[in-house]
Amino acid sequence: MINTLRGPGLLRNRDFSLLLSGQLISAVGDQAHFMALPLIVLALTGSAAQAGFVLGLGTLSFLAFGLVAGALADRWDRRLTMIVCEIGRTVLTAGVAVALWLDRLTMPQLYATALLTGVLSTLFQVASTAALPNVVDPRRLSAALGLQQSAVGAVGVFGAPLAGVLYAAGRTVPFAVNAVSFAVSAASLRLMRVRFQTDRQDARPAARLTSEIGEGLGWLWHRPVIRFLTLVSAADKVRYGAGYLLIITLARQLGSSPLWIGVVFGGAAVGAMAGALVADRVTRRFPLGRIAIVMLWLEALMFPLYALAPHPMLLALVAAAESLVAPVYTVAMTTHQLAITPDELRGRTASAVATLSTGALSVGTLAGGVLIAALGAKPLVWLCGVWLLALAVLTTANRAVRQAPRAGSIARPGPGAAAAAATG
């Protein structure tokens, strides 16, 4: 019986297979796009600051629009919303490819494209997360999330070399490929038959967006396990954001070439993919609280090893080992959150968690450069280790987290459960 709930059985679900394949193709296109984008900006302006600003517009869009996107994903038809988002991203990205081909690309077009695609990507991501429990059997939710995480890991391992090949074939090629990938994703969504949200048995007139956003935030705040672990995850994201530049700095101090730096991050991608492959089994076997506590203690013990690694290959091994645990926790936590959240609130709760995490990641990225300059790379590694140790101690001491059950054992709320759950 248990075997039927894992990957191979899940892939026989036509709707989920269409959803996963469309997202995988789109992720490959995104990888090519975001590798080519800073190179194009540098060619147009010669400014690394402008290249960073264009890349940062996507994050800015999520921070500014994320909570609104969650409310809209709960209010609108999610499948239609996702299709429209993909069509919009197809048009915008194809516009960049055409402008490049005609040698008429300008920075205002790139700014507008980055901002608008960021808004559409935010809405798509939130709607997709909220819809997933309606696409797969509730008992297969952790398996579905694990497969999605594995796909992301595979793109991280194989996508970068492919992106390099595409850019070498011509500077318009990555953008054209990404535009096609969005169109393929829209087509896969159009072929799906399942409803992306349940019928509302307690249908009410649409309230103001601010009221709907407040309802979602209020529901999350009254869930002590989700509330605490979301805050801990955001604190961990601060460290993660700083870690990207920190690892590059450590690798350069060891005399690493760009190829070796790629190997280090390739190790992290392999570790993340391996973690995603076992995430479903771990989520089903162990309570959420134990997974969270073990993950934080492992990170706290492993992160200082970056400062001790004498060779880039050992940096890659540390990155692989450390990246192994994060997908397991992500799958367990997301399964728990989606399983207990009423369908009519899933967009808002998912967007609230993602917005907080994205904001924390941005803070960590900005702070990382400042702290490396002020303290040095290795002292910052030890500081991050102390930060993770404090998070592990706090999580271990939290009684509600320690008693949290297995995510897969939580009953799925039915439609119209939001009002009742808000007081529970």
Secondary structure as GFF3:
##gff-version 3
##sequence-region A 1 424
A	DSSP	three_ten_helix	2	5	.	.	.	ID=ss1
A	DSSP	alpha_helix	7	11	.	.	.	ID=ss2
A	DSSP	alpha_helix	14	45	.	.	.	ID=ss3
A	DSSP	alpha_helix	48	75	.	.	.	ID=ss4
A	DSSP	alpha_helix	78	101	.	.	.	ID=ss5
A	DSSP	alpha_helix	107	135	.	.	.	ID=ss6
A	DSSP	three_ten_helix	138	140	.	.	.	ID=ss7
A	DSSP	alpha_helix	141	169	.	.	.	ID=ss8
A	DSSP	alpha_helix	173	191	.	.	.	ID=ss9
A	DSSP	alpha_helix	209	221	.	.	.	ID=ss10
A	DSSP	alpha_helix	224	253	.	.	.	ID=ss11
A	DSSP	alpha_helix	258	285	.	.	.	ID=ss12
A	DSSP	alpha_helix	288	302	.	.	.	ID=ss13
A	DSSP	alpha_helix	305	308	.	.	.	ID=ss14
A	DSSP	alpha_helix	312	340	.	.	.	ID=ss15
A	DSSP	three_ten_helix	343	345	.	.	.	ID=ss16
A	DSSP	alpha_helix	346	375	.	.	.	ID=ss17
A	DSSP	alpha_helix	377	397	.	.	.	ID=ss18
A	DSSP	alpha_helix	399	402	.	.	.	ID=ss19
A	DSSP	three_ten_helix	407	409	.	.	.	ID=ss20
A	DSSP	alpha_helix	418	422	.	.	.	ID=ss21
###
